[in-house]
């Protein structure tokens, strides 16, 4: 297995295991999260904003349904306040993942790949392909957090990471919160169709990008 894909797979499994462990211990389900958001709206919009931000930041440690939370943010808060809340959470999560991994990057990469040559190969592969991988990372759960951590661990310049994360997050959030804002309990079709459309578009884009990566260079 190419070194970069091996690192991504290990990180992916690690994030997924954390989610399964917490879910198994607490019995937490997404229905609980949805109820938290609805109950928070009964108190004030500020509580919904804070809860959306907290849930999306928690996605760094425990995989949460980011798209559904973003749609609910638009539904409960309206497009612009919902978008501001969701973007705040996503930027905080991405920057935290980048910063923590930058601090422990050398130790993390050494732990995951013992051979120096393979570590260097993984770093060079991410330097070549990482920008595009971050942009398309929302094609799958956990992948955004994995790419943010890899960006920090491989010391991608922060400005470059932030640009890729912006291209990753802003269109995604604006479309999702708009769909949520025009949906109702009686007519949820805009949110449902948007969720399917965003997922399909990202998956197709990732598929073609992955084929393009596999052409000139192995990752």
C-alpha positions in Angstrom: 0.0 0.0 0.0 1.4 3.5 -0.9 2.7 5.2 2.3 0.3 8.2 2.1 -2.8 6.0 1.7 -1.6 3.8 4.6 -1.4 6.9 6.9 -4.8 8.0 5.8 -6.3 4.6 6.4 -4.8 4.4 9.9 -6.1 7.9 10.8 -9.5 7.1 9.3 -9.8 3.9 11.4 -8.6 5.8 14.5 -11.3 8.5 14.1 -13.9 5.9 13.4 -12.9 3.8 16.4 -13.2 6.8 18.7 -16.7 7.4 17.4 -17.8 3.8 17.9 -16.3 3.7 21.4 -18.1 6.9 22.5 -21.4 5.8 20.9 -21.1 2.4 22.5 -20.4 3.9 26.0 -23.0 6.7 25.9 -25.6 5.2 23.5 -25.6 8.6 21.8 -27.5 8.8 18.5 -28.1 11.5 15.9 -31.7 11.7 17.1 -30.3 12.9 20.4 -28.2 15.6 18.6 -31.2 16.7 16.6 -33.3 17.0 19.8 -30.5 19.1 21.4 -30.6 21.5 18.5 -34.4 21.8 18.6 -34.5 22.2 22.3 -31.8 24.9 22.1 -34.0 26.8 19.7 -36.7 26.9 22.3 -34.3 28.8 24.6 -32.6 31.2 22.1 -30.9 31.3 18.7 -27.6 31.9 20.6 -27.7 28.5 22.1 -28.3 26.9 18.7 -25.3 28.7 17.3 -23.1 27.6 20.2 -24.3 24.0 19.9 -23.7 23.9 16.1 -20.2 25.2 16.6 -19.5 22.8 19.5 -20.8 19.8 17.5 -18.7 20.6 14.4 -15.6 21.2 16.5 -16.2 17.8 18.2 -16.2 16.3 14.8 -12.4 16.5 15.1 -12.6 13.7 17.7 -15.9 12.1 17.2 -17.4 11.7 13.7 -20.7 13.5 13.4 -23.0 13.9 10.4 -21.6 17.3 9.3 -23.9 17.8 6.4 -27.0 17.0 8.4 -25.9 19.4 11.2 -25.2 22.1 8.5 -28.7 21.6 7.0 -30.3 21.8 10.4 -28.3 24.9 11.1 -29.9 26.6 8.1 -33.3 25.2 9.0 -33.2 26.4 12.6 -31.3 29.7 12.2 -31.9 30.8 8.6 -29.3 30.8 5.9 -26.9 33.5 7.0 -26.8 33.0 10.7 -26.8 29.2 10.1 -23.9 29.6 7.7 -21.9 31.7 10.1 -22.4 29.1 12.9 -21.5 26.2 10.7 -18.4 27.9 9.2 -17.2 28.9 12.6 -17.4 25.3 13.7 -15.7 23.9 10.6 -12.9 26.5 10.6 -12.2 25.9 14.3 -12.1 22.1 13.8 -9.8 22.4 10.8 -7.4 24.8 12.4 -7.3 22.8 15.6 -6.6 19.6 13.7 -3.9 21.4 11.7 -2.3 23.0 14.7 -2.2 19.9 16.9 -0.8 17.8 14.2 1.8 20.3 13.3 3.0 20.2 16.9 3.2 16.4 17.0 3.7 15.7 13.3 7.1 14.3 13.4 6.2 11.9 16.2 2.9 11.0 14.5 4.5 10.2 11.2 7.3 8.2 12.8 4.7 6.2 14.8 2.7 5.4 11.6 5.6 4.8 9.3 8.8 3.5 10.7 10.9 3.7 7.5 12.3 7.2 6.8 12.1 6.7 3.1 8.4 5.9 3.3 7.7 8.9 5.5 9.5 11.1 3.1 7.5 9.6 0.2 4.2 10.2 2.1 5.2 13.8 2.8 6.2 14.5 -0.8 2.9 12.9 -2.1 0.8 15.1 0.2 2.8 18.2 -0.9 1.9 17.3 -4.5 -1.8 16.2 -4.0 -2.8 17.5 -0.6 -4.4 20.8 -1.7 -6.8 19.0 -4.0 -7.4 16.3 -1.4 -8.5 18.9 1.2 -10.8 20.6 -1.2 -12.6 17.4 -2.1 -12.4 15.8 1.4 -16.1 16.3 2.2 -16.9 13.5 -0.2 -16.7 11.1 2.8 -17.1 11.3 6.6 -13.9 11.7 8.6 -11.8 12.5 5.5 -11.8 16.3 6.2 -10.3 15.7 9.7 -7.8 13.3 8.2 -6.6 15.7 5.6 -6.4 18.6 8.1 -4.2 16.5 10.4 -2.0 15.4 7.4 -1.6 19.1 6.4 -0.3 19.9 9.9 1.8 16.8 10.2 3.5 17.4 6.8 3.9 21.1 7.6 1.8 22.4 4.7 2.0 26.3 4.9 -0.9 27.5 6.9 -2.0 30.0 4.3 -2.2 27.3 1.7 -4.1 25.0 4.1 -6.5 27.8 5.0 -7.2 28.5 1.3 -7.9 24.8 0.6 -10.1 24.6 3.7 -12.0 27.7 2.6 -12.7 26.1 -0.9 -13.6 22.9 1.0 -16.1 24.6 3.4 -17.6 27.8 2.2 -19.5 26.6 -1.0 -20.6 23.4 0.9 -22.0 25.4 3.9 -23.7 28.1 1.8 -25.5 25.5 -0.4 -26.5 23.3 2.6 -27.7 26.1 4.9 -29.7 27.7 2.0 -31.4 24.3 1.4 -32.1 23.9 5.1 -33.5 27.4 5.3 -36.1 26.8 2.6 -37.1 23.4 4.0 -39.9 22.7 6.4 -41.1 19.6 8.3 -43.9 19.2 5.8 -41.6 19.8 2.8 -38.1 18.6 3.5 -37.4 17.9 -0.2 -34.9 20.8 -0.7 -32.7 19.6 2.1 -32.9 16.0 1.0 -32.2 16.7 -2.6 -29.4 19.0 -1.7 -27.8 16.4 0.6 -27.9 13.9 -2.3 -26.6 16.4 -4.8 -23.7 17.5 -2.7 -22.7 14.0 -1.8 -23.0 12.8 -5.4 -21.0 15.8 -6.8 -18.2 15.3 -4.3 -18.0 11.6 -4.8 -17.8 12.0 -8.6 -15.2 14.7 -8.2 -13.2 12.6 -5.8 -13.3 9.6 -8.2 -11.9 11.6 -11.1 -9.3 13.4 -8.9 -8.2 10.0 -7.5 -7.8 8.7 -11.1 -5.8 11.8 -12.0 -3.6 11.3 -8.9 -3.0 7.6 -9.7 -1.8 8.5 -13.2 1.4 10.5 -12.9 2.3 9.5 -9.4 1.6 6.9 -6.8 0.4 8.1 -3.4 
